[in-house]
Amino acid sequence: MIAAESIVGSIATEQDNKYTTLKPCPFCGAYRAYLVEDERLAKKGYDFPKWYIRCLSCGVRTPTARVDEVVKIWNRRTNGNII
């Protein structure tokens, strides 16, 4: 139902082709995060962003957005710092 691509370490963002390192899960500290495309939205033909990042250890996930946006959301911490 949902396809996932492992993003252990770093991923390439679609907009600038640069690699971005993910921080560990902001809730459990695990390094088990995956970039996920919600295929239910893709099959319905929606043209808006369908990506989120999910932690396989605790299950927390970002809201659905563009790839570069979900990386910023995932890497944001309470002090406001972004990688």
C-alpha positions as CSV (number, residue, x, y, z in Angstrom):
1,M,0.0,0.0,0.0
2,I,2.8,2.5,0.8
3,A,6.2,2.4,-0.8
4,A,9.2,3.4,1.2
5,E,12.8,4.3,0.3
6,S,15.5,4.0,2.9
7,I,17.2,7.3,3.7
8,V,19.7,6.2,6.3
9,G,22.3,8.8,6.4
10,S,21.5,11.3,3.6
11,I,19.1,11.9,0.7
12,A,19.2,14.0,-2.4
13,T,16.5,16.7,-2.6
14,E,14.7,17.1,-5.8
15,Q,15.2,20.9,-6.1
16,D,18.9,21.3,-5.8
17,N,20.3,17.8,-6.2
18,K,22.3,18.3,-3.0
19,Y,22.6,15.6,-0.3
20,T,21.0,16.4,3.1
21,T,21.8,14.5,6.3
22,L,18.8,13.6,8.5
23,K,19.0,14.0,12.2
24,P,17.9,11.1,14.4
25,C,14.2,10.9,15.3
26,P,13.2,13.9,17.4
27,F,11.2,11.7,19.7
28,C,13.1,8.5,20.3
29,G,16.6,9.3,18.9
30,A,16.7,6.4,16.5
31,Y,18.4,6.6,13.1
32,R,15.6,4.5,11.4
33,A,13.9,7.0,9.2
34,Y,12.3,6.4,5.8
35,L,11.1,8.7,3.1
36,V,7.6,7.5,2.1
37,E,5.3,8.3,-0.8
38,D,1.7,7.9,0.0
39,E,0.5,5.8,-3.0
40,R,-3.1,6.3,-2.2
41,L,-2.7,10.0,-3.1
42,A,-0.6,9.2,-6.1
43,K,-3.1,6.7,-7.5
44,K,-5.9,9.3,-7.2
45,G,-3.8,11.6,-9.5
46,Y,-3.2,14.4,-7.0
47,D,-0.5,16.7,-8.2
48,F,0.4,18.1,-4.8
49,P,3.3,16.7,-2.6
50,K,2.8,13.2,-1.3
51,W,5.9,12.6,0.8
52,Y,6.6,12.2,4.5
53,I,9.3,10.8,6.7
54,R,8.5,8.1,9.3
55,C,10.6,6.7,12.1
56,L,10.4,2.9,12.1
57,S,11.3,2.7,15.8
58,C,8.5,4.8,17.3
59,G,6.2,5.5,14.3
60,V,6.2,9.3,14.5
61,R,6.0,10.9,11.0
62,T,6.0,14.4,9.4
63,P,3.1,15.9,7.7
64,T,2.8,15.3,3.9
65,A,4.8,17.8,1.9
66,R,7.5,18.1,-0.8
67,V,10.7,16.2,-0.2
68,D,12.8,19.3,0.8
69,E,10.0,20.5,3.1
70,V,9.7,17.1,5.0
71,V,13.5,17.1,5.5
72,K,13.4,20.6,7.0
73,I,10.5,19.5,9.3
74,W,12.3,16.3,10.4
75,N,15.5,18.1,11.1
76,R,13.9,21.0,13.0
77,R,14.4,21.0,16.8
78,T,12.8,23.0,19.6
79,N,15.7,25.6,19.5
80,G,14.8,26.3,15.9
81,N,18.0,25.0,14.4
82,I,17.9,23.3,11.0
83,I,20.8,21.4,9.5
